[in-house]
Amino acid sequence: MSKAPLMPVEDALDQLLGMANEQRLADSELLPLDDARGRVLASDLVATLDLPPWPNSAMDGYALNLADLHRQPLKVSQKVYAGLAPDALLPGTCARIFTGAPLPPGATSVEMQENVEVLEDGRVGFLQPLKAGQNIRAQGQENRVGDILLRAGKRLGPFELAVAAGQGLAQLHVVRRPRVALLSTGDELVEPGQPLRPGSIYNSNRVLLGHWLRELGCEVIDAGILPDRPAQTRLKLEQLQVAADLILTTGGVSAGDADCLGQVLREDGKPLLWKLAIKPGKPLTVGHFGTVPVIGLPGNPTSALVTFGLLARPYLLRIQGVEDVMPLSFAVSAGFDWSKAGSRREYLRVRLEAGSAVLYPNQSSGVLLGATWADGLVEVPENSTHRIGDALRFIPFSELF
């Protein structure tokens, strides 16, 4: 019996995003700006205010009407500070004005204070040629009433929240949090703080993924550790599907006798994909149990990191309405030789040094420490070899997180 071919990474991502498009969250909630960072905007943010709301000075200097320039030196008829409403400019005069202050009606230009001469009697002479609109921020220069400032589906960071604040908004409608049931599988797992039994290991994946999910705006349902028992696995999935938008698991998705999650999903669920042409992370399993999507990550920590970052993360962003879900990447120079062409696409932990990607010495999928040393992942395409200096795609961890 021939083995089924491994699925390419792009095909798996296309299927995951297709599934996400059918399961986008429709509910929203109103949040204060201070609580909205990292959440996804539920509706377009439309400007209700021109910015700036009125013409204002871009410099500390003097506002004048250019028609009066031939009368210089000009008398200073008023001082205009930011936050104060100015009087109309008197003919034949100028106004002392400060950065951000509203332009007096009748003024057509502002000259910076470095280019004027203040005489002993207080009048002002202008030393450089001037033009209309000079050093003036026009009303609506940034935006006009009715402009769409942020589209629905935009993930909100400090810049986006500041734009909302600039419109006077204290709250925003955001997509509700996806409810993700996080389930670890494996008889060998022990939670940190508990005694370590012979043959057991501490559960680091729950901590890694729990924090990562919350950074993505998710509500985490901690489903604990599940032993390698098919009946218990089936019962747990039945319980979790009631409250979760997604069941995210680690471990138990390979083809071994103790890999119960993959077995139950293939027997009682609706598998979508299994086994990718990716290293690490080949056993990734995706499907449905009942009506709830299940993403089964491999148990090895780096395999879980890579498959969550490259596949589960885009899915979770898309169900919240984010369109641009792919991380920023760019070409870097390989600081290593890669002489063995593999049949799977490989993602290697690297650090950037002097513009080149340097490999972490131990690329085992069971070694998580390399992620703390590395700056990100470099992608080695299938069936390819590389020499020092070759260009490879680099994905910064800062983009994935």
Summary of the structure (lengths in Angstrom):
residues: 401
radius of gyration: 30.1
end to end distance: 41.8
largest distance: 101.4
contacts: 1286
relative contact order: 0.13
helix: 23%
strand: 31%
